[in-house]
Amino acid sequence: MELWWIFLDYFFHLLHILLIVWNLTGWMFKKLRFLHFLSLNLLWFFWIIVGFFYGFGYCPLTDYHWRVKFYKGEQNLPSSYITYLLNQMNFYPNETMVDMFVLSITILIYAISFYLLKKT
């Protein structure tokens, strides 16, 4: 059973990283801009609407990933996957600062995506 949790942990790492890269760069591909815009709107939906019930900034992917890590015995995980990645690189910034940075970048990417989608 331990092998299953290890597989799921790697799976969620890969999925997380691919989704982050997609959300940061998807606007660059003209044929995929609408799909990228939908992805960002889904992100906002979870962060705000679902987050109203589970905590603002809620990400179901992080929630499921942290459950896997819990079953693997990891504890005291940060609320954000980005903070977790930074901690894994021995960088321990203030979580609020990381959240504000991520929010700022997301707003910028959303504005770019919205502008380019209207332009095409």
C-alpha positions in Angstrom: 0.0 0.0 0.0 2.9 2.3 0.7 3.9 2.2 -3.0 0.4 3.5 -3.9 0.8 6.6 -1.7 4.2 7.2 -3.2 2.8 7.0 -6.7 -0.1 9.3 -5.8 2.4 11.8 -4.3 4.4 11.9 -7.5 1.3 12.1 -9.6 0.0 15.1 -7.7 3.4 16.8 -7.9 3.4 16.4 -11.6 -0.2 17.5 -12.0 0.4 20.6 -9.7 3.5 21.7 -11.6 1.9 21.1 -15.0 -1.2 23.1 -14.0 1.0 26.0 -12.6 3.0 26.1 -15.8 -0.2 26.0 -17.9 -1.8 28.8 -15.9 1.4 30.9 -16.2 1.9 30.4 -20.0 -1.3 29.2 -21.6 -2.1 32.7 -22.8 0.9 32.5 -25.2 -0.7 30.0 -27.5 -3.3 31.7 -29.6 -5.3 28.5 -30.4 -5.5 27.6 -26.7 -6.4 31.0 -25.2 -10.0 30.3 -24.6 -9.1 27.0 -22.8 -6.5 28.9 -20.8 -9.1 31.6 -19.9 -11.5 28.8 -18.8 -8.8 27.3 -16.6 -8.1 30.6 -14.9 -11.9 31.1 -14.3 -12.0 27.6 -12.7 -9.1 28.6 -10.5 -10.9 31.8 -9.4 -14.1 29.7 -8.8 -12.2 27.5 -6.4 -10.2 30.2 -4.7 -13.2 32.5 -4.1 -16.6 30.6 -4.4 -15.6 27.2 -3.0 -13.0 29.1 -0.8 -15.9 30.8 0.9 -16.7 27.5 2.5 -13.3 26.0 2.9 -11.1 29.0 3.2 -10.2 31.6 0.5 -7.5 30.4 -1.8 -8.9 26.8 -1.6 -7.4 24.4 -4.1 -8.9 20.9 -4.4 -5.7 19.7 -5.9 -3.7 20.8 -2.9 -6.3 19.4 -0.6 -6.1 15.9 -2.2 -2.3 16.1 -2.4 -2.0 17.0 1.3 -4.3 14.0 2.2 -1.9 11.7 0.3 1.1 13.3 2.2 -0.8 12.8 5.5 -1.2 9.1 4.8 2.5 9.0 3.9 3.2 10.4 7.4 4.0 14.1 6.4 2.6 16.7 8.8 2.7 20.4 9.3 2.3 21.2 5.6 1.8 24.8 4.6 -1.5 25.8 3.2 -0.1 26.6 -0.2 1.7 24.3 -2.7 3.9 27.1 -3.8 5.1 27.6 -0.3 5.7 23.9 0.0 7.9 24.0 -3.2 9.9 26.9 -1.8 10.4 25.1 1.5 11.6 22.1 -0.4 14.3 24.3 -1.8 15.3 25.4 1.7 13.7 28.8 1.2 11.2 29.7 4.0 9.4 32.9 3.1 6.4 34.3 5.0 3.3 32.4 3.8 1.3 35.5 3.5 3.9 37.1 1.3 3.9 34.0 -1.0 0.1 34.1 -1.1 0.1 37.8 -2.0 2.8 37.3 -4.7 0.8 34.3 -6.2 -2.4 36.4 -6.2 -0.7 39.3 -7.9 0.8 37.1 -10.6 -2.6 35.4 -11.1 -4.3 38.8 -11.5 -1.7 39.9 -14.0 -2.0 36.7 -16.0 -5.8 36.9 -15.9 -5.7 40.5 -17.2 -3.3 39.4 -20.0 -5.5 36.4 -20.9 -8.7 38.5 -20.8 -7.1 41.2 -23.0 -5.8 38.7 -25.6 -9.0 36.8 -25.7 -11.0 39.9 -26.4 -8.5 41.0 -29.1 -8.8 37.7 -31.1 
